[in-house]
């Protein structure tokens, strides 16, 4: 059973999600805007947040940014718009998944389960002092602390950017198909769009700065990180 925080200014949406979540045995707390969501995350413990983007007081993007300052709790964003810009913005702020309205409540429950399974798998793996250095140490990845440095400066990435980057590093100089990357980084039970991978590759390249070209696109295949 998960304790789910549902954040949406539409009572109908909150009630629908609550109905299906409670049917599956989960506990649900509701918030009507981003400000209330941030307050609740500061004062209570949740397993996952389902949050709309367009809300009064504080929108979902801003609320996600504030929550990420205090917690790495999984966040699934909801939006009536499916533009790539919105998805990129959400993922860059640390969202774990993105669902476009209108959506199937059953699909949302599956996405919640998929995100939670990935989270549990990641928490179960604790590399011991594993550090990778590229280009004489100018690009340095501390896998234990999940920290990346470029030319001695720390680079901030979203949780999923870290996952993708560390997997590419672990398999550097190896051609990785899109299917394999999605399967290994997002999991066998990933219910999202394959374009999610391309969006995260764009974000990762932006974070890597002068090392962006190390993430090579293999047309018709996938991607490779060149050491």
trRosetta pair geometry for C-beta under 8 A, 3 or more apart (Angstrom, degrees):
i j d omega theta_ij theta_ji phi_ij phi_ji
1 25 5.0 -102 -99 135 99 97
1 26 5.5 167 -159 -105 74 48
1 27 6.4 65 162 -11 113 87
2 26 4.9 -14 58 -130 75 111
2 27 7.3 -140 102 38 41 74
2 47 4.0 -117 -157 70 93 148
2 48 5.9 4 172 16 139 107
2 112 7.1 -155 51 164 158 119
2 116 6.3 -105 -82 -97 141 151
3 26 7.3 174 -88 -175 22 85
3 27 4.7 -20 -111 74 69 112
3 28 8.0 176 -161 -79 51 23
3 29 7.0 24 176 -5 92 106
3 45 7.0 74 72 107 146 71
3 46 5.0 -127 107 -133 98 59
3 47 5.1 123 47 -2 67 94
4 17 7.8 -127 127 150 139 113
4 21 5.5 -96 41 -158 149 151
4 26 5.4 33 -5 156 115 133
4 27 6.9 163 21 84 70 53
4 28 5.2 -21 70 -107 97 70
4 29 7.3 -178 90 28 48 68
4 46 6.8 77 -132 -166 15 110
4 47 6.7 -46 -73 59 55 94
4 48 5.6 -20 -115 71 77 89
4 49 7.6 149 -165 -101 63 26
4 50 6.3 17 -180 -3 110 107
4 112 7.1 -22 -104 -142 132 142
5 28 7.9 141 -98 -159 21 57
5 29 5.2 -25 -108 71 69 99
5 30 7.9 155 -161 -95 57 17
5 31 6.4 16 -179 -2 99 115
5 37 6.5 119 152 -140 129 88
5 40 6.1 154 -132 112 136 136
5 41 7.1 -86 -7 -71 175 85
5 46 4.5 -40 -22 -119 108 163
5 48 7.5 -161 29 98 75 44
5 49 4.7 -20 68 -113 106 76
5 50 7.1 -179 89 28 54 65
5 51 7.8 10 109 -65 96 92
6 14 5.2 136 122 -135 125 80
6 17 4.9 159 -126 94 144 139
6 18 6.4 -117 19 -60 158 81
6 21 7.6 -153 -53 -3 129 155
6 28 5.8 4 -4 -164 118 106
6 29 7.2 170 23 81 73 44
6 30 5.3 -27 70 -108 96 67
6 31 7.2 173 87 27 47 70
6 50 5.0 -9 -114 64 67 108
7 30 7.7 148 -86 -165 40 51
7 31 4.4 -15 -108 70 82 106
7 32 7.7 -100 -153 -17 63 4
7 33 7.5 -25 -169 114 97 6
7 34 6.7 76 172 -91 137 50
7 36 7.5 172 -127 80 102 94
7 37 4.2 8 -104 -84 142 133
7 49 6.5 7 0 -175 117 99
7 50 6.8 175 26 89 70 55
7 51 4.1 5 61 -116 118 78
7 52 6.2 -135 109 20 74 76
7 55 7.2 -45 153 -68 96 164
7 60 7.2 143 107 -107 122 92
7 63 7.0 -150 151 127 161 162
8 13 4.4 -80 129 89 158 127
8 14 5.1 -168 58 -58 107 86
8 17 7.8 123 7 6 138 137
8 32 7.5 -40 87 -132 38 42
8 50 7.8 -28 -35 117 106 92
8 51 7.5 -180 -60 -149 68 37
8 52 4.1 93 -111 -19 78 128
8 55 7.1 -141 -144 -89 33 118
8 78 6.7 -20 -90 67 115 144
9 32 5.4 67 -116 -179 57 74
9 33 5.9 41 -83 -80 97 73
9 52 6.7 -106 9 71 74 148
9 54 7.8 -82 23 111 123 67
9 55 4.6 158 -31 -132 113 83
9 56 5.9 98 -105 11 147 88
10 13 4.2 70 86 7 110 108
10 14 6.8 172 92 -9 59 84
10 52 7.4 111 17 -65 95 163
11 14 5.7 -59 -149 40 35 111
11 15 6.0 35 155 -22 70 109
11 32 7.9 -12 -74 -110 73 104
12 15 5.8 -56 -146 36 27 111
12 16 6.4 28 156 -21 63 106
13 16 5.8 -55 -149 33 30 111
13 17 6.5 24 157 -13 65 106
13 52 7.1 74 108 -64 157 130
13 78 7.5 144 178 141 142 160
13 101 7.9 -47 -113 -112 132 132
14 17 6.1 -59 -149 39 29 106
14 18 6.1 31 154 -21 65 110
14 30 4.9 67 -171 -134 134 123
14 32 7.8 -56 -46 -92 153 65
15 18 5.6 -54 -145 37 30 114
15 19 6.3 37 155 -28 64 104
16 19 5.8 -51 -152 28 29 114
16 20 6.8 15 157 -6 62 106
16 105 5.9 -129 156 -84 100 128
17 20 6.3 -63 -152 42 32 101
17 21 5.8 26 156 -17 69 116
17 28 7.2 154 116 -134 90 143
17 50 6.2 -162 -164 94 156 155
17 105 6.7 -167 -100 -129 51 100
17 108 6.8 -75 -119 116 96 153
18 21 5.8 -62 -138 42 26 109
18 22 5.8 19 167 -14 66 112
18 28 4.5 -175 -122 100 82 164
18 30 6.8 -35 -68 -65 127 114
19 22 6.5 -61 -144 39 18 103
19 23 6.4 24 154 -25 58 110
19 105 7.6 -26 76 -156 96 158
20 23 5.5 -52 -149 31 31 117
20 24 6.7 19 156 -9 63 106
20 105 4.2 171 -39 163 160 125
20 106 7.1 -134 -152 -72 141 48
20 108 7.4 97 90 71 147 111
20 109 5.8 -118 145 -56 119 124
21 24 6.1 -66 -157 42 31 102
21 26 4.3 -67 172 65 90 123
21 28 5.1 105 91 -65 137 121
21 109 6.9 -175 -89 -101 62 98
21 112 7.8 48 -110 11 101 175
22 25 7.4 77 -170 -60 35 8
22 26 6.3 -97 -83 64 36 68
22 27 7.7 55 -102 -106 79 27
22 28 6.0 -78 -56 0 93 118
24 109 6.0 135 -24 -150 159 134
29 40 6.5 173 129 -169 136 145
29 44 7.1 44 8 103 176 160
29 46 7.1 -111 38 -95 123 117
31 34 8.0 90 132 -93 126 16
31 36 4.1 -180 -157 105 105 111
31 37 4.4 153 102 -71 160 72
31 40 5.8 -126 -72 -2 131 143
32 36 6.0 53 44 29 67 150
32 55 7.7 160 148 -159 52 119
33 36 5.3 95 59 12 74 101
33 37 7.1 -131 104 -8 40 93
33 55 4.8 162 -133 157 66 119
33 56 5.3 -63 -112 74 129 72
33 57 4.0 68 156 41 148 127
33 58 6.1 107 153 40 97 74
34 37 5.3 -54 -147 34 38 117
34 38 6.4 38 157 -20 70 100
34 51 7.4 70 -102 -165 81 123
34 55 5.3 142 -24 81 89 131
34 57 6.1 -170 48 93 78 94
34 58 3.2 -114 84 97 114 92
34 59 5.8 10 -22 73 149 10
34 60 6.0 -156 -85 -81 118 35
34 62 5.9 86 146 77 159 93
34 63 3.1 -135 -156 -56 106 126
34 66 7.9 114 164 32 105 128
35 38 6.1 -53 -153 32 30 108
35 39 6.6 29 150 -16 63 107
35 57 4.2 -84 -3 148 121 127
35 58 4.4 128 -51 5 72 120
35 63 7.4 -108 -48 -95 30 106
36 39 5.6 -55 -150 38 34 114
36 40 6.2 34 154 -20 68 106
36 57 7.5 60 -12 93 82 159
37 40 5.8 -56 -148 36 30 110
37 41 6.4 27 155 -17 65 107
37 49 6.9 88 -167 -152 119 129
37 51 6.3 67 -140 -113 164 120
37 58 7.8 -132 40 82 100 118
37 63 5.0 44 74 -168 127 138
37 67 7.2 -49 132 -63 101 125
38 41 5.8 -56 -148 38 31 110
38 42 6.4 30 153 -20 64 108
38 58 6.8 -24 -7 92 125 160
38 63 5.5 -136 -50 -143 97 82
38 66 4.6 -8 -118 107 131 136
38 67 6.1 -131 -111 -64 73 78
39 42 5.8 -61 -154 36 30 111
39 43 6.3 2 159 1 66 115
40 43 6.1 -73 -141 49 29 95
40 44 5.4 -29 180 32 72 114
40 46 7.6 47 134 -33 105 127
41 44 7.1 -66 -104 59 20 73
41 46 6.7 -66 -108 18 75 118
41 49 7.2 -18 -83 -76 121 137
41 67 5.0 0 105 -123 172 100
41 70 6.7 135 129 80 107 124
41 71 6.0 -126 175 20 115 144
41 73 6.9 -139 -140 26 116 148
42 70 6.3 22 -99 107 76 172
46 49 6.2 82 108 -65 145 78
46 73 6.0 59 81 -154 90 150
47 73 7.3 158 163 -151 16 102
47 74 7.5 -5 147 38 60 105
47 116 6.7 21 156 -114 116 118
48 73 6.6 179 -106 170 31 94
48 74 4.5 -26 -118 77 89 105
48 75 7.4 173 -167 -83 68 31
48 76 6.9 27 171 -3 112 100
48 112 6.0 144 101 -148 162 93
48 115 6.5 107 -125 99 136 127
48 116 6.3 -80 -52 -73 135 98
49 67 6.9 -45 0 -167 167 169
49 73 6.0 79 -12 120 104 120
49 74 7.1 180 27 96 70 55
49 75 4.6 -14 67 -113 106 77
49 76 7.2 -176 93 29 56 64
50 76 5.1 -14 -113 67 68 104
50 78 6.5 46 171 -30 84 116
50 108 7.2 52 -130 -175 140 121
50 112 7.4 -43 -69 -88 115 112
51 60 4.8 148 140 -137 105 107
51 63 6.3 -146 -169 91 147 131
51 64 6.7 174 83 -67 151 93
51 75 6.1 -21 18 -164 120 101
51 76 7.2 148 24 78 68 52
51 77 5.9 -36 76 -113 84 55
51 78 6.5 -168 95 18 31 88
52 55 5.5 115 91 -53 107 108
52 60 5.5 -143 104 -61 41 132
52 77 7.7 88 -134 -168 14 63
52 78 4.6 -44 -96 75 59 107
52 79 7.0 130 -158 -80 62 49
53 59 6.1 17 171 177 58 99
53 60 3.8 -96 -112 41 39 131
53 61 6.2 37 -146 -32 91 82
53 77 6.0 46 -61 -174 95 108
53 78 6.8 -149 -11 82 76 53
53 79 4.4 15 9 -93 128 100
53 81 7.7 -74 62 39 145 99
53 86 6.8 -16 -116 -161 172 118
53 90 7.3 -80 -92 -82 120 116
54 59 6.4 -22 -116 -135 31 103
54 60 7.2 -30 -13 1 27 107
54 79 7.1 98 -7 -132 91 77
54 80 7.0 -38 19 19 132 105
55 58 6.9 -2 93 80 108 47
55 59 5.5 149 47 -121 75 47
55 60 6.0 100 8 -42 112 78
55 63 7.7 3 56 -16 134 137
58 62 5.0 -118 -173 91 89 122
58 63 5.1 112 126 -63 112 91
58 66 7.7 -16 175 4 146 142
59 62 5.2 89 58 15 75 102
59 63 6.9 -141 99 -6 35 94
60 63 5.5 -57 -140 40 32 112
60 64 6.1 37 158 -24 67 104
60 77 6.0 117 151 -138 139 97
60 78 7.6 -156 -103 51 163 67
60 79 7.7 -134 51 -75 153 92
60 90 7.8 -5 121 -109 113 103
61 64 5.8 -54 -150 32 28 112
61 65 6.6 30 151 -20 62 105
61 89 5.9 -25 -120 144 130 118
61 90 6.8 -105 -102 -89 85 65
61 93 6.0 172 -157 -34 73 164
62 65 5.6 -51 -152 33 34 115
62 66 6.5 30 152 -16 65 105
63 66 5.8 -56 -149 38 33 109
63 67 6.2 33 154 -19 67 107
64 67 5.8 -55 -144 38 30 110
64 68 6.3 32 156 -22 64 107
64 75 5.7 139 -125 146 101 165
64 77 7.1 -25 -69 -83 143 110
64 90 7.0 82 25 -143 176 69
64 93 4.6 80 112 130 122 132
64 94 6.3 179 165 61 104 92
64 95 5.9 -34 -146 -64 149 90
65 68 5.9 -57 -151 33 27 112
65 69 7.3 36 149 -29 58 98
65 93 5.3 -78 -73 -150 74 117
65 94 8.0 134 -97 22 43 111
66 69 5.8 -46 -163 16 38 116
66 70 7.7 2 154 6 63 103
67 70 6.5 -80 -163 48 38 91
67 71 5.7 -49 173 54 79 101
67 73 6.8 -72 165 48 119 108
67 75 6.9 121 91 -73 145 139
68 71 7.2 -91 -112 67 24 55
68 72 7.3 52 -137 -97 67 51
68 93 6.5 -162 -15 167 149 75
68 94 4.4 125 -102 33 137 158
72 94 7.6 -114 -134 -175 65 131
72 159 6.1 114 -159 -77 107 133
74 96 4.6 -27 -154 1 85 156
74 115 4.8 134 -175 153 147 121
74 116 6.7 -132 25 -80 161 58
74 119 5.4 -90 -51 -65 126 141
75 94 6.8 67 36 112 126 85
75 95 4.9 -88 95 -124 104 65
75 96 5.8 136 55 9 53 90
76 95 7.0 93 -122 -170 21 98
76 96 6.3 -54 -74 68 62 91
76 97 4.5 -14 -119 68 88 100
76 98 7.3 -171 -165 -75 65 24
76 99 6.1 29 167 -5 109 110
76 108 7.6 137 131 -153 154 87
76 111 6.2 106 -125 128 147 122
76 112 6.8 -87 -16 -86 151 70
76 115 6.4 -131 -63 -31 108 162
77 90 4.5 -90 5 -147 164 141
77 95 4.7 -21 -22 -141 113 150
77 97 7.3 -167 26 94 69 50
77 98 4.9 -10 63 -115 103 71
77 99 7.1 176 87 27 51 67
78 99 5.4 -22 -105 72 67 97
78 101 6.1 60 177 -47 95 101
78 103 7.4 -110 -133 4 100 138
79 82 7.1 156 96 -73 108 46
79 86 5.7 177 154 158 173 146
79 90 7.8 -127 -26 -55 135 144
79 98 7.0 -15 17 -170 113 94
79 99 7.6 148 25 82 66 50
79 100 6.1 -39 75 -116 78 59
79 101 6.5 -140 102 6 26 94
80 100 7.4 75 -148 -167 17 71
80 101 4.5 -42 -94 62 61 117
81 86 5.4 127 100 -23 108 160
81 100 7.4 -101 95 -133 19 98
82 86 7.3 -135 -159 56 12 128
82 87 7.5 21 -170 -44 54 112
82 100 4.2 3 -83 -109 104 144
83 86 4.9 95 68 3 85 101
83 87 7.3 -157 99 -3 47 86
84 87 5.5 -58 -151 40 39 111
84 88 6.0 39 153 -21 73 106
84 195 7.6 -92 -110 153 103 132
84 199 6.8 -161 -159 -99 91 111
85 88 5.8 -55 -147 37 30 110
85 89 6.2 30 155 -20 65 108
86 89 5.7 -55 -147 37 29 112
86 90 6.2 28 155 -18 64 108
86 98 7.6 143 121 -159 92 139
87 90 5.8 -57 -147 38 30 110
87 91 6.2 22 159 -12 66 109
87 98 5.1 169 -123 85 85 174
87 196 7.5 -118 178 -109 132 69
87 199 5.6 -71 123 -130 115 160
88 91 6.0 -59 -144 42 27 105
88 92 6.0 28 158 -21 65 111
88 199 5.5 -142 -87 -160 75 105
88 202 6.7 -48 -121 89 120 130
88 203 6.5 175 -154 -66 85 104
89 92 5.9 -58 -145 36 26 111
89 93 6.5 20 157 -15 61 109
90 93 6.0 -65 -154 37 29 107
90 95 4.1 -22 162 20 91 147
90 98 5.3 116 89 -92 151 119
91 94 7.8 117 -176 -18 32 7
91 95 5.6 -80 -85 58 39 92
91 98 7.1 -67 -53 -36 89 125
91 158 6.0 -179 161 61 63 172
91 160 6.6 -66 -160 57 98 132
91 161 8.0 117 155 -47 97 93
91 196 7.7 156 -85 -156 145 83
91 199 5.9 114 25 132 159 120
91 200 6.2 -113 167 -86 147 79
91 203 6.1 -127 111 -40 113 159
92 158 5.9 -148 -149 -41 24 128
92 203 5.3 -160 -88 -129 86 127
93 158 6.9 48 74 -100 18 119
94 158 4.5 -168 -92 -139 52 93
94 159 5.8 71 -149 1 85 92
95 98 6.2 72 126 -67 138 86
95 158 7.7 -28 32 -159 47 140
96 115 5.0 94 126 -140 137 122
96 118 7.8 168 -169 76 125 133
96 119 7.8 -27 -127 -64 157 106
96 159 7.0 -23 -88 72 87 127
96 160 6.5 142 -125 -49 58 120
97 111 5.5 176 141 180 163 118
97 114 7.8 91 -72 85 150 111
97 115 5.6 -105 -13 -74 127 125
97 192 6.1 -145 -140 -73 96 124
98 192 7.4 71 47 -130 74 121
98 196 7.6 172 33 -107 107 109
99 103 5.0 17 166 -89 115 158
99 107 7.6 150 -135 114 124 109
99 108 6.1 42 -132 -102 168 89
99 111 6.4 -175 -71 42 122 173
100 103 6.6 140 79 -68 45 101
103 107 6.0 -117 175 71 95 119
103 108 5.7 91 127 -54 129 105
104 107 4.0 83 70 3 102 106
104 108 6.9 -169 91 -10 54 80
105 108 5.5 -52 -150 34 36 114
105 109 6.5 38 152 -21 66 101
106 109 5.7 -51 -153 33 34 112
106 110 6.6 34 149 -18 64 104
107 110 5.5 -55 -152 36 36 113
107 111 6.3 37 150 -21 68 103
107 191 6.5 175 -166 160 88 147
108 111 5.5 -52 -147 35 34 112
108 112 6.4 40 151 -23 65 101
109 112 5.6 -48 -150 31 33 115
109 113 6.6 32 152 -16 63 104
110 113 5.7 -55 -150 38 33 110
110 114 6.2 34 151 -21 66 106
110 189 7.6 -137 177 171 92 106
110 191 5.5 93 116 -51 113 157
111 114 5.5 -53 -145 36 33 113
111 115 6.3 32 157 -18 66 104
111 191 5.2 -107 -85 57 78 129
111 192 7.5 84 -123 -60 110 80
112 115 6.0 -56 -148 37 27 107
112 116 6.3 22 156 -15 64 111
113 116 5.8 -59 -145 40 29 109
113 117 6.3 32 156 -22 65 106
113 189 7.3 -67 109 141 95 144
114 117 5.8 -53 -147 33 29 111
114 118 6.6 27 155 -16 62 105
114 186 7.9 16 162 164 117 87
114 187 6.2 174 -168 80 90 135
114 189 4.5 -152 -113 114 98 102
114 190 6.0 131 -178 -101 139 36
114 191 5.7 -172 -12 -1 160 98
115 118 5.9 -56 -152 37 32 110
115 119 6.3 33 151 -22 65 107
116 119 5.4 -51 -146 35 34 115
116 120 6.4 34 156 -19 66 103
117 120 5.9 -54 -148 36 31 109
117 121 6.5 32 153 -20 64 105
117 187 6.3 122 100 -156 112 163
117 189 6.3 45 57 51 151 136
118 121 5.7 -55 -150 35 33 112
118 122 6.3 30 154 -18 67 107
118 186 6.8 -51 -97 -166 146 41
118 187 4.9 -122 -81 -32 100 135
119 122 5.8 -57 -149 37 30 109
119 123 6.3 26 155 -18 65 109
120 123 5.7 -56 -144 38 31 110
120 124 6.3 33 155 -25 64 108
121 124 5.8 -60 -153 32 30 112
121 125 6.9 15 156 -12 64 108
121 187 7.3 152 17 -93 152 117
122 125 6.2 -66 -153 37 33 103
122 163 7.1 -67 -106 -98 130 118
126 144 7.4 46 179 -136 71 77
127 130 3.9 -59 162 15 126 128
127 143 4.5 -8 70 117 155 116
127 144 5.3 -121 88 -79 89 67
128 144 6.8 33 -152 -94 14 121
129 144 5.5 -2 -81 -39 27 149
130 142 7.9 128 86 -166 55 45
130 143 4.1 -27 88 54 105 125
130 144 5.9 138 34 -41 69 86
131 140 6.8 -4 -175 -172 102 93
131 141 6.9 166 -155 85 55 52
131 142 5.3 -17 -107 -108 91 61
131 143 6.8 -154 -82 11 35 82
131 144 7.5 -45 -59 7 76 100
132 140 7.4 166 88 -153 52 47
132 141 4.7 -2 57 56 97 102
132 143 6.8 62 -4 -33 97 108
132 169 5.3 137 89 168 165 131
133 136 7.4 -53 153 136 112 14
133 137 4.4 -18 -163 -95 128 60
133 139 7.2 139 -161 82 49 58
133 140 5.1 -7 -108 -107 78 79
133 141 7.8 -164 -74 25 38 66
134 137 7.9 145 55 -68 31 15
134 138 7.2 -68 93 61 67 73
134 139 4.0 -21 64 71 103 112
134 140 7.6 -159 26 -70 68 39
134 141 8.0 36 -3 -4 102 99
134 169 7.8 -117 -43 -131 125 104
134 172 7.9 -174 -94 -122 123 161
134 211 7.5 95 99 -137 135 142
134 214 7.6 58 158 -138 155 162
134 227 5.9 -136 -129 -147 106 75
135 138 4.4 -52 105 44 111 108
135 139 5.3 70 34 12 110 97
135 211 7.6 -133 -4 -100 145 118
137 140 5.6 16 -164 -69 64 111
138 150 6.8 27 153 -160 73 57
138 151 5.4 6 -161 -77 88 61
139 148 7.7 -14 -169 -171 76 95
139 149 7.5 166 -152 88 33 60
139 150 5.7 1 -106 -109 70 74
139 208 7.8 18 -127 -152 127 95
139 211 5.4 77 -87 -82 140 161
139 214 7.9 -31 -48 -8 176 165
140 148 7.2 157 86 -158 53 50
140 149 4.4 -5 60 57 102 103
140 150 7.9 -170 25 -73 70 34
141 147 7.6 167 -154 88 47 47
141 148 5.1 -12 -106 -107 76 80
141 149 7.8 -161 -72 25 35 67
141 165 7.1 -166 -116 132 141 113
141 166 6.6 172 168 -100 142 79
141 169 5.8 -78 40 -102 161 173
142 145 4.4 3 121 43 124 101
142 146 7.2 -55 94 7 80 13
142 147 4.5 7 51 56 114 91
142 148 7.6 -152 24 -72 70 35
142 149 7.7 50 -11 -7 98 100
143 146 7.0 23 -162 -78 32 51
143 166 5.8 110 -117 -137 98 126
146 162 5.2 28 -162 -163 103 150
146 166 7.9 -63 -121 -53 76 140
147 154 6.2 -49 -170 -136 104 105
148 154 7.2 111 78 -158 51 58
148 155 4.5 -43 94 55 103 108
148 157 6.4 44 23 -8 130 126
148 162 7.5 -159 -25 -112 115 83
148 165 6.9 -23 -75 125 146 155
148 207 7.7 70 81 147 147 117
149 152 6.0 -4 175 -132 120 13
149 153 6.4 147 -157 68 76 30
149 154 5.6 -43 -98 -92 76 49
149 155 6.7 172 -105 0 21 87
150 153 5.8 -31 68 62 70 86
150 155 5.4 54 0 -45 105 123
150 208 7.1 142 -78 -156 144 50
150 209 5.9 144 132 42 166 127
150 210 7.4 150 180 41 133 92
150 211 6.5 -141 -122 1 125 124
155 207 5.5 106 170 174 121 94
155 208 7.4 43 -162 -94 164 38
155 209 7.6 -134 -109 -6 129 111
156 207 7.4 -123 80 -136 48 112
157 161 3.8 -128 -180 93 110 128
157 162 5.2 142 97 -55 126 76
157 165 6.8 -50 -160 -2 170 142
157 203 7.9 115 -147 140 85 104
157 204 7.4 34 -136 -113 124 67
157 207 5.1 55 -93 -152 94 163
158 161 4.6 99 51 1 75 106
158 162 7.3 -137 92 -6 41 83
158 203 6.9 -10 17 149 119 146
159 162 5.8 -54 -157 31 33 112
159 163 6.6 32 149 -18 66 104
160 163 5.3 -45 -147 34 42 116
160 164 6.2 40 155 -17 68 104
160 185 7.5 87 -163 163 84 112
160 200 5.9 -87 125 -122 112 136
161 164 5.9 -57 -147 40 30 108
161 165 5.9 28 157 -18 67 111
161 200 6.2 -165 -89 -164 66 95
161 203 5.7 -104 -91 114 119 114
161 204 5.2 170 -147 -87 94 81
161 207 6.1 83 178 3 147 158
162 165 5.9 -60 -141 40 26 108
162 166 6.0 21 163 -16 65 111
163 166 6.2 -61 -145 39 22 105
163 167 6.4 20 157 -17 61 109
163 185 5.3 125 133 -155 109 93
164 167 5.9 -60 -150 36 28 108
164 168 6.4 27 154 -17 65 107
164 181 7.3 42 -136 -172 91 109
164 185 5.3 38 -91 -140 69 152
164 197 8.0 151 -119 -143 133 72
164 200 5.4 147 -31 141 163 129
164 201 7.4 -130 163 -78 148 58
164 204 5.9 -104 96 -71 126 143
165 168 5.7 -56 -149 37 31 111
165 169 6.2 31 152 -20 66 107
165 204 5.7 174 -70 -142 97 122
165 207 8.0 -79 -68 84 142 133
165 208 7.8 166 -118 -68 125 112
166 169 5.5 -50 -144 37 33 114
166 170 6.2 37 155 -22 65 104
167 170 5.7 -51 -145 35 32 112
167 171 6.5 -2 161 12 64 109
167 181 7.1 135 112 -136 139 76
167 184 5.9 141 -150 119 144 120
167 185 5.4 -115 3 -80 160 99
168 171 6.4 -78 -148 57 26 86
168 172 6.7 64 148 -81 64 67
168 176 7.2 -121 -111 16 71 150
168 215 6.7 -11 -172 -111 161 95
168 223 7.0 -45 -113 117 120 116
168 224 7.8 140 -153 -170 97 25
168 225 3.9 105 160 -29 105 132
169 172 5.6 -4 -153 -49 37 107
169 225 6.1 -58 -77 96 43 163
171 174 4.3 -77 169 50 91 129
171 176 6.0 86 110 -65 142 124
171 225 7.3 109 84 34 68 105
172 224 7.9 91 -157 177 43 75
172 225 4.6 -69 -117 92 75 103
172 226 7.1 117 -172 -126 90 10
172 227 4.7 78 152 -53 134 100
173 224 6.9 34 -143 179 15 112
173 225 7.3 -53 -29 86 41 63
173 226 6.2 75 -89 -124 64 51
173 227 5.5 -41 -44 4 105 101
174 224 6.4 -165 82 -132 33 97
175 218 5.6 67 -142 -67 103 170
175 221 5.9 -24 179 146 117 144
175 222 6.7 121 174 59 75 101
175 224 5.0 -46 -99 -73 50 121
176 180 5.2 -124 -169 82 82 122
176 181 5.3 91 140 -59 120 96
176 222 5.0 -102 100 113 58 140
176 223 5.8 -23 65 68 97 67
176 224 6.3 149 13 -87 80 60
177 180 4.5 95 56 5 84 101
177 181 7.0 -151 92 -5 45 85
177 221 5.8 -95 -107 178 69 70
177 222 4.3 171 -145 -32 22 137
178 181 5.8 -57 -150 37 31 111
178 182 6.3 28 156 -16 66 108
178 194 6.3 52 155 -169 128 114
178 197 5.9 144 -155 89 91 162
178 221 7.6 159 -16 138 82 36
178 222 4.4 -165 -42 -105 57 93
178 223 7.6 83 -82 -5 66 86
179 182 6.0 -57 -148 39 28 108
179 183 6.1 27 155 -19 65 111
179 222 7.7 -101 18 -79 58 128
180 183 5.6 -57 -144 40 30 111
180 184 5.9 14 163 -9 67 113
180 222 7.0 -31 41 -91 97 171
181 184 6.2 -63 -137 44 24 100
181 185 5.6 -3 174 4 65 119
181 197 5.8 98 105 -139 123 133
181 222 6.0 159 -10 -165 122 130
181 223 6.7 38 -59 39 153 107
182 185 6.6 -63 -123 50 19 92
182 186 5.1 -28 -168 32 61 120
182 190 5.8 -127 171 58 96 156
182 194 6.5 -62 -74 -125 152 74
182 196 7.8 98 -117 71 105 104
182 197 5.6 -80 -74 -62 92 129
183 186 7.3 -33 -79 57 9 80
183 187 7.1 -30 -167 155 40 10
183 188 5.9 30 -149 -85 85 58
183 190 7.6 -134 -98 11 37 122
185 197 7.9 116 62 -111 135 95
186 190 3.8 46 128 -88 119 141
186 192 6.9 -101 -165 35 152 117
186 196 7.3 76 -82 101 150 134
186 197 7.9 -99 -22 -74 130 90
187 190 5.2 138 66 -46 74 86
192 196 4.6 25 132 -25 134 151
193 196 5.4 129 71 -25 70 90
194 197 6.0 -31 180 16 59 111
194 198 7.6 53 133 -9 70 99
195 198 5.2 -49 -157 38 57 114
195 199 6.2 63 144 -25 76 99
196 199 5.6 -52 -150 34 33 115
196 200 6.5 28 154 -15 65 106
197 200 6.0 -61 -151 39 30 106
197 201 6.4 34 151 -23 66 104
198 201 5.5 -49 -147 32 34 115
198 202 6.6 39 152 -21 63 100
199 202 5.8 -53 -157 31 32 113
199 203 6.6 28 149 -15 65 106
200 203 5.4 -51 -146 39 39 113
200 204 6.0 43 152 -24 68 104
201 204 5.6 -53 -145 36 30 113
201 205 6.4 33 155 -20 64 104
201 215 6.3 180 -160 152 92 139
201 217 7.9 92 161 -85 150 93
201 223 6.3 -161 -116 -81 135 155
202 205 6.0 -55 -150 34 28 109
202 206 6.6 28 152 -18 62 106
203 206 5.7 -56 -153 35 32 113
203 207 6.4 30 151 -18 66 106
204 207 5.7 -56 -150 36 33 111
204 208 6.2 28 154 -19 67 109
204 215 6.3 100 108 -59 117 166
205 208 5.7 -58 -144 37 31 110
205 212 3.9 69 -168 -150 83 102
205 215 5.5 -120 -83 52 90 132
206 209 7.8 30 169 -63 34 47
206 212 7.1 49 -61 -103 22 127
208 211 4.3 -95 168 79 106 90
208 212 4.7 149 82 -77 106 57
208 214 6.9 -116 163 39 150 107
208 215 6.9 142 24 -10 160 115
209 212 6.4 -152 87 -33 13 95
211 214 4.9 -15 177 2 82 124
212 215 6.5 -57 -176 31 48 101
213 216 7.4 37 172 -79 59 73
214 225 5.7 29 142 -160 95 73
214 226 5.2 -138 -156 57 68 76
214 227 7.7 58 -156 -86 118 19
215 223 6.0 -6 -177 -173 85 122
215 224 7.8 161 -156 80 44 37
215 225 5.7 -22 -98 -99 62 75
216 223 6.6 149 78 -160 50 66
216 224 4.9 -20 61 63 104 86
216 225 7.4 166 15 -96 81 21
216 226 5.6 51 -16 -20 124 112
217 223 6.0 -37 -106 -103 45 78
218 221 3.9 -41 117 62 115 116
218 222 5.5 9 55 59 111 48
218 223 6.2 -168 11 -87 90 21
218 224 5.9 68 -39 -10 119 102
